[in-house]
Every structure is written in structure tokens, then in C-alpha cells.
Amino acid sequence: MPEIRNYTLNFGPQHPAAHGVLRLVLEMDGEVVQRADPHIGLLHRGTEKLAESKPYNQSIGYMDRLDYMSMMCNEHGYCLAIERLLGIEPPLRAQYIRVMFDEITRILNHLLWLGTHALDVGAMTMFLYCFREREDLIDCYEAVSGSRMHATYYRPGGVARDLPGTMAQYQPSRWKSKADVAVLNQDRQGSLLDFIESFTERFPTKVDEYETLLTENRIWRQRTVGIGVVGPERALQLGFTGPMLRGSGVEWDLRKKQPYAAYDRLDFDIPVGVNGDSYDRYLVRMEEMRQSNRIIRQCVEWLKNNPGPVRLDDRKIMAPPREEMKADMESLIHHFKLFTEGYCVPAGESYAAVEHPKGEFGVYMISDGANKPYRVKVRPPGYVHLSALDEMSRGHMLADVVTLIGSLDIVFGEIDR
Amino acid sequence: MSEKLDRLAACLEKKFKGRLQGLTQECGEITLQVAPGDWHPLARMLRDDPELRFEMLVDVCGVDYMAYGVTEWATETSSSEGFSRGVEEATFGRFTFDEAPDAGQHQGPRFAAVYHLLSISHNHRLRVRCFCPEDEFPTVPSVVEIWSSANWFEREAFDLYGIIFEGHPDLRRILTDYGFVGHPFRKDFPLVGHVEMRYDPEQQRVIYQPVTIEPRVLVPRVIRNDHRYLDDSAEETSADA
């Protein structure tokens, strides 16, 4: 009889289910995982160190590239940390815009998570469906910031500019006939807010479609129910936040418990799981998409009725408008100083946390009074969740590791930083 | 909110009487400073005490205070010719491995580990700072057995700052490359790094070589004592002078 031993298996970094560049060293006994050792850092770019060598505003763009699936939420955490140190608060309209885009980002993130997770587990169609809806939301990003992904839209003290009054239109081409274009442009006749409103009207039925495909699906349930069970006590020990913690039955959401921006003025519910397995986490995220949709609708209504400034009227922190700069000497000086040197932030430290789609995204910032941060520490939710993969995957089959990675909702931009 | 903070601060002061190096409150956050020797029992109390119940360790962050307060442009003292226009290169973005950077104005130990705690039951946050007594061989006791989430965060702080967490079960590098030398987030580690990697067509393999890029920073580091942020006590002293 041949000797049977444990053997080591390299999973990734070039594996389609590794969600980027995860190298997972698995110690296997047959097909059962004995130990999982994630090797991370293949995408380490030293964002925090780079941020220490640049004025505050120049690092906003780096934040987009942390978790590159929920760009604006990262910016929000970073801007909040600076705002706390400066002791400023952006205008209310800017806060509503931030909330609206945070929730758009949450849907964007959850759609990508759902598409890739389902794809890993074997449901190809989901991927196509999810990307269909993502397209509309990415168009909102583009309309407001000019960029479809790395928006760099938030600023300490507000947002870069107000919401646009028009949406970009499709043009007829070799691939799209006039009739097709007319259909595509139907929702794009009004302002950005009209477009978002029409999206929120049709989106709940789309979520129903996803649920029809998955929630009661026998294969989906076989692959996810009872996989990676984490109890509430253990989830707290492991530092879980966001849907991972709520999936384990702990009702904790920073939007409710420690509200920031305009969340305390909005009405929404927090879904909570029961069993703490991959299936419950799936259900939590699906419901979160519906709740985000609800929040977006409230924001759209408020924003339509309440025009106003979106940038703080403090020339020492936010640059003056272009026209003013051309005519007014003092504005020109302010503009020059802000863009060559930036603003100095009073010495001190702050920690700002936002409810990021993946969990608690925190930015810890130490300032020594200079125009550049002394230390920026990003607290990525995915990093903590991935560290629990070893514990969650022990005793599961190799194929379940793929489910677990999908269920953790990890993105390497934020884990490696 | 501030009432709640005051209550927490009073509670912490009562419970840890004489064992704290400092307790400060700013920006709506409480910071404790503890000695490394006291940290372990205090951490256990922070987690288990029914009035505190910090069940979750949110973050562990290494900090290098070496270059605290370093500026590259004198903004306050002027000569007979006016204010200085020259930038004195002083921060890590501007030098390579051969040169040594300026030391800052920080007094006391160079390295610290900063912990962020969260209490789900009481909805509190707390920051704990623990300075490493030795600069050459910085050590702090590990809290992995108290909060499991500390595991990777401590590995990260070890990797990036070289802080040794005593009692950590598996203190390996985590973010940097296999075989990496040095601790990249220290303030005396240049921004451009030490080595670069490229494919060498002659040897037909990937090789490491000393960096060829020039250090380049566009904006000098400046500290301006803006009058808006001066508190009343500081204003009085400046008025006296």
C-alpha cells in the first residue's frame, strides 16, 4: 500500500477564482484543506508611504485605487479623516451627494461581488446580468467626475463639483443602429438625477431576477449553505465588519450606529443573517442592495428639491471657482497656494471610519502640522477578512475554498495597499 | 456624544489609576498611552471588563516618529533679504540609501504601535498607543491571544516598521516581496527604495539591481502655524513675547 501524505497545493496567484493576485498555499489531505496560508502583497504599492510624501489633496486619487471596486467610499473615509483634523464640515448638499454616491458604489461593489462569486461557483449568467446594471451606474460616475472608475470626486470640504444637468448620449455607430440608440438614450434625456431615479425604479426588479436565479437554486444552496460558518463571538474576535459580521448575526452598521454624512437623516434597514455561513452573507448583501436603492431614492428626492453649494466657502481649504480666480487677485493667490503647496492641517490625529461595502474602512491620520500627512494608515476590511480564511477553510473541500474567497468579497487593491 | 466620551474617560481613569502614561481627548476620540509592560493586563481588562467591553481590535498601526515636525522650507524666520526661497531637502522622498535623513523634533522613543479598539456593546472607540522602549530593537508585547484579528496587523507592522511583537505565533513578513531587506515604512527608508527588478534578456531571468530612478518630490514639506488653529493659551504666550 502506498504511503499517503499531506501535500501542498499552490492556488494562484494566476487563478481566475483568486480574485486578483492571491497566492494561497494549501496543505491538503486528499481533497480536504488542512491549512491555508494566504501569501499577499503582490499588489503592494506603498500607498500609505506615497501619501506621506504628497500634499493632502493629491492622495485622494490613490484612495480610489485601494479598493478599486468601491472607489468613492474609500475617498469618503480619507476626506472624513482630514475634515475631522481641520474641524470642518462640508455643506449639507455635498453630504447628500456623498451618501448617494456611497450607495451607488455599494451597489456597484455588490454587483461585481455577486457576478464573480456566482461565476466562481458555476453560474455564468449572473456575471452578464450584473455587468449589465453596473454599466448604468458607472455612467453616473462618468457623468459626475469624467472617469468611469477612479473618480477622485470627493474633496475635504465637499465634492469636486455639482451634479451635471445632462447625461452623455449614445451615438449611432456600426454596432448600434439608430433605433437601438434611441432606446438606450431614453433615460438619458434629463439630468443625472433623473437618470439615477429611473435606475432606482427598475433596479429592484433586477434584484428579483438575480434572486430568482440563485436564492432557491439547488446548486447554489449546495455550494454555499453551511460553508465557512462563523459564529457571532468568533466574528468579533476575528475583527469582521460589514456584511461578514452581519451575516453572523451581529447587528452592527456604522451608518446607523455611528452615523456620518447625512445617514442619520435617511430611512433604511439593516439586514442581519442567522447562521453565519456563505449563504447568509449572500442574503445579507442582496438585501443591502435593495436598501441602498432605497437610500438613493431618498437622496435623489432631497437633492432635486434643495439646490445649494457643494463646496465649503473656505478659501484656505477649497480653491475658488474658476471665474472668480480670473478676476480677483486674492482668489488667484489662494488658488496658487492651494495647488502648489496645499493646506496645512493642525497637528493631531484622527481616525475616521465609514461603512464601506466590504466592512469598516478606516483611515488613521497623524498630522504634525505640515501640508503633508505624517502618517496615513488605511484599515482595509478585506485584509482582516482574508486573515480569517485559514480558520474558515479548515476541514472544507478544495472547491469550497473558491466559495469562501468569493464570500469574503476581497479585492487586492485594499489588502495589499 | 462628548458626554459619553467624558464618561468613558472618567471610567478609564478610575479603572487604570496609576497605570496609564497619558489620557488625551481630541477630535472626539480618546487616546491612552500605556507602557509596554502594562499593555497585556490592560488589554485583557479592556476586553473583559463589563463597563469597557472592547470586543474588537479594529486596527494596529506602526508609527515611526523619527521625522516628526521636519520641514523643508523655513516659513517663519526671515533674513534681511526676505523669506527663504530655498528648499532644504529633508524628507524620505528626496534621498537615496547612501544619505541619512534629518532627525525631527520628537522627544522620546522612536517607534510606537497604535491600536484602535471598538466596543460593539457600548458603541465606543478607543485608541491606545504603546511606545517601544528601544529604538534599535523595538519590541511590544503581542495581543494576538486577546484579539485574534491582531495577527495580520502585527505581521504588517513588523514587516513595514520592524517592530517585534513578542509572543506572536507566526511573525513573518506579509506585504513585501520574498527576500526583501529592510523595513520600508521607516522614515529613513527612501521613497524610491533600494533595488529594482527587471527581466535580463542575456541571463534570461529576472534580476534585482540597485535602483536607477532619481528621487523626485515636487512639493516641499512645510509647516505653517496658521492663526486659525492656535488655541487661546498659545496666543497668550506669543502676546507676552
Interface residues (C-beta under 8 A of the other chain):
Chain A: I40 G41 H44 G46 E48 K49 L50 E52 S53 K54 P55 Q58 R84 L85 G87 L236 Q237 L238 G239 T241 V250 W252 K257 Q258 K316 T340 E341 G342 C344 P346 G348 E349 S350 Y351 A353 E360 G362 Y364 I366 D368 G369 A370 N371 K372 Y374 R375 K377 R379 Y383 V384 L386 S387 A388 D416 R417
Chain B: E26 C27 G28 E29 T31 E55 M56 L57 V58 D59 C61 V63 D64 A67 Y68 G69 T71 T91 F92 G93 G104 V114 H116 I120 N123 R125 R127 W147 S148 S149 N151 W152 F153 R173 I174 L175 T176 D177 P184 F185 L191 V217 V219 P220 R221 V222 I223 R224 N225 D226 R228 Y229
